[in-house]
Amino acid sequence: MRCPHCQSQKTVKNGTARLKDQSTRQRYLCRDCGKRFNARTHTPLARLRTLASMVSAAINVRTEGLGVRATGRSFGKSHATIISWERRLAAHSGHWSPPAPEASEVTLEGDEVYTRVGENLPPL
């Protein structure tokens, strides 16, 4: 495990942290800088004691169109918690997908867009 603070590889296991569901997460100690960290340090899920699978499932149902309050009720969380998760993940969205090249053109294929007004007519 590489230290997220100083990028050193001189790390050792240093205990565990217990989550709300009684599972544990491995903690590490960096021998160079002396800081402690775990696998979530410097990620959008840092300092969350909720399972990543629950956060992921909640965000997935939100993208499918379920409302914030309904999502909170479904997962047993407050709607403010769901909004907080979305904000955390949105702040790091630039790291997940690369930006489009600046000098390229956007190509929209005909089968991706279909508009029907009044009656079904063949494309021009």
C-alpha positions in Angstrom: 0.0 0.0 0.0 1.4 3.4 -1.0 1.1 6.3 1.4 -1.4 8.9 0.0 0.4 11.7 1.8 4.0 11.2 0.8 3.8 8.4 -1.8 6.2 6.3 0.2 6.0 2.5 -0.1 7.3 2.0 3.5 4.0 1.3 5.1 3.0 -1.3 7.7 -0.4 -2.5 8.9 -1.5 -0.6 12.0 -4.8 -2.0 13.4 -8.3 -1.9 12.0 -11.2 0.4 12.1 -14.7 -0.9 12.8 -17.7 0.1 10.6 -21.3 0.4 11.7 -22.1 -3.0 10.3 -19.3 -4.5 12.5 -17.0 -5.2 9.5 -13.5 -3.9 9.8 -11.2 -1.8 7.6 -7.4 -2.2 7.6 -5.4 0.8 8.7 -1.8 1.5 7.7 1.1 3.6 9.1 3.7 5.3 6.9 7.2 4.8 8.2 8.5 7.9 6.4 5.9 10.6 7.3 4.3 8.9 10.3 0.7 9.4 9.1 -2.0 6.8 9.4 -4.4 6.1 6.6 -6.7 3.5 5.1 -7.8 2.5 1.6 -10.4 5.3 1.5 -8.0 8.2 2.4 -8.1 11.0 -0.2 -11.1 9.4 -2.0 -14.7 10.6 -2.2 -15.6 8.0 0.4 -13.0 9.2 2.9 -14.3 9.4 6.5 -17.6 7.7 5.6 -18.5 4.8 7.9 -21.1 3.6 5.4 -20.3 0.7 3.1 -19.3 1.7 -0.4 -21.8 -0.8 -1.8 -24.7 1.1 -0.1 -23.4 4.5 -1.4 -23.1 3.0 -4.8 -26.5 1.5 -4.8 -28.1 4.7 -3.6 -26.4 6.8 -6.3 -27.4 4.2 -8.9 -31.1 4.4 -8.0 -30.9 8.2 -8.0 -29.6 8.1 -11.6 -32.5 5.8 -12.5 -34.9 8.6 -11.4 -35.8 7.8 -7.8 -36.3 10.9 -5.8 -34.0 12.0 -3.0 -36.5 11.4 -0.2 -37.6 8.1 -1.6 -34.0 7.0 -1.9 -33.4 8.0 1.8 -36.4 6.0 2.9 -35.3 3.0 0.8 -31.8 2.9 2.3 -32.7 4.0 5.8 -30.8 7.2 5.5 -31.7 10.9 5.7 -32.4 12.7 2.4 -29.6 15.1 3.5 -27.2 12.2 3.6 -28.1 11.2 0.1 -27.5 14.7 -1.1 -24.2 14.8 0.7 -23.1 11.6 -1.0 -24.0 13.1 -4.4 -22.1 16.3 -3.7 -19.0 14.3 -2.6 -19.0 12.2 -5.7 -19.8 15.2 -8.0 -16.8 17.0 -6.7 -14.5 14.2 -7.9 -16.3 13.4 -11.2 -13.4 14.9 -13.2 -11.1 12.1 -12.1 -13.4 9.3 -13.4 -13.8 10.2 -17.0 -11.3 12.0 -19.2 -12.4 15.3 -20.7 -13.1 15.5 -24.4 -10.3 16.6 -26.6 -10.4 20.3 -27.2 -9.7 20.3 -30.9 -12.1 17.5 -31.8 -15.5 17.7 -33.3 -18.6 16.2 -31.7 -20.2 13.6 -34.0 -23.8 12.7 -33.4 -25.0 9.6 -35.1 -28.5 9.4 -36.5 -29.6 6.4 -34.5 -28.9 8.2 -31.3 -31.4 10.9 -31.8 -35.0 10.3 -32.9 -37.7 13.0 -32.8 -41.3 12.4 -33.7 -43.6 15.4 -34.2 -47.1 14.7 -35.3 -46.5 11.7 -37.6 -43.7 9.3 -38.4 -41.8 10.5 -41.4 -38.6 9.2 -43.0 -35.4 11.2 -42.2 -34.4 13.9 -44.7 
